[in-house]
Amino acid sequence: QSQPDVYSVFQTFKSIRKSDVVIFMIDATETITKQDQVIAGEILELAKGVIIVANKMDKYEGSKKELQDYISSHFPFLWFAPVFFTSSLDGENLDEIIKAIKPIYEARNKTTDQYDIDGLLNATLKTNPPRRMLDQKVPKVYGLEQIGVNAPMFELIVNHPAAISAQYKRYLEKEIIKKLEYWGTPIKLHLRKKD
């Protein structure tokens, strides 16, 4: 990488760390780069709210659906993020992009009622309980609690944390975002052994 590129990435990471909600802008006329994916990974790693914006739509020749699919295939881990299409020439969708920031910020800072959390957990365990992994104890889930905000943090209380697969943990994170309406922000889910 050239010196200016390294500086630019450093500045980008610094800005991400300071933000609650990141507007992640990509150029609709360029292919998504490894650097774009690294930046997206950093947004997820730091659990920041995110809005994906495809710019230069005035020069893009394909359909929005094709571009949406292309973006989704390169950033599947940002599935919860809204995607907007714009052009800095005509300002298309700029008001909608600005309006999308507030609900994501509010979602990051909301505390969900324990009754709703229990309802989600009970429904999830009924339809898709965690399965026993090879060489592990039978997994038992005792509860789910919210333990923090900005980014939203939850704790799953279990008999043995190693008995819960990474795949099941990701599934539960998705269910929390979808059913408890944390759209636009990742959540953190920790596993805790029951006392």
Disulfide bonds with the S-S distance in Angstrom:
none
